[in-house]
Amino acid sequence: MIAETRCHELLKGHRGQAAFDIDALADTLVKLSDFVARHADRIDELEINPLAVRPQGQGVVALDAVITCRDMESSQW
């Protein structure tokens, strides 16, 4: 799916720039999807903005994230 995005060429390295950590991005998206699926009954909204993809081998970093729960009183993580 990442290869289908407009930013894929930039992530691979564009005009002599180093490639970014596409494997870490894919792994993060899968883990995030699994997390949301496991807690779908409790999560109302999840936002990560921005998610910084670092150079190859250096992973990704969520610079800001917000999770809004349906009921914070009864939610047990």
C-alpha positions in Angstrom: 0.0 0.0 0.0 2.9 2.4 0.7 4.1 1.9 -2.9 0.7 3.2 -4.1 1.1 6.6 -2.3 2.3 9.8 -3.9 5.1 10.0 -1.4 6.6 6.6 -2.2 9.2 7.9 -4.6 10.4 10.4 -2.0 10.6 7.6 0.6 12.7 5.5 -1.7 15.2 8.4 -2.1 14.8 11.1 -4.6 17.3 13.1 -6.6 20.3 11.8 -4.7 18.6 11.9 -1.2 19.0 8.9 1.1 16.1 6.4 1.3 13.8 6.5 4.3 12.9 3.6 6.6 10.0 2.2 4.6 10.2 -1.2 6.5 9.8 0.6 9.8 6.9 2.6 8.4 5.1 -0.6 7.2 5.7 -2.3 10.6 4.4 0.7 12.5 1.2 0.9 10.3 0.6 -2.9 10.9 1.1 -2.6 14.6 -1.1 0.5 14.8 -3.8 -1.3 12.9 -3.6 -4.3 15.2 -3.7 -2.0 18.3 -6.8 -0.3 17.0 -8.5 -3.6 16.1 -7.8 -5.0 19.5 -9.2 -1.9 21.3 -11.9 -1.0 18.7 -14.6 -1.1 21.4 -12.8 1.6 23.4 -11.2 3.8 20.8 -13.3 6.6 19.4 -10.5 8.3 17.5 -6.8 8.0 17.0 -4.6 10.6 15.4 -0.8 10.7 14.8 0.3 13.9 13.1 3.0 14.0 12.1 4.6 10.6 11.9 8.2 11.3 10.9 9.9 8.6 8.8 13.6 8.6 9.6 16.5 7.5 7.3 16.8 3.8 6.4 17.4 1.8 9.6 16.4 4.5 12.0 12.7 3.9 12.3 9.8 6.3 12.7 8.8 8.7 15.4 5.3 9.9 16.3 5.8 13.6 17.0 2.3 14.1 18.3 -0.5 11.6 19.0 -4.0 11.7 20.5 -6.3 8.8 21.4 -9.9 9.6 22.3 -11.6 6.9 24.2 -15.3 6.3 24.3 -15.5 6.1 28.1 -12.4 7.0 30.0 -14.0 6.0 33.4 -14.4 2.3 32.5 -11.5 1.9 30.1 -8.8 -0.5 31.3 -5.7 -0.5 29.1 
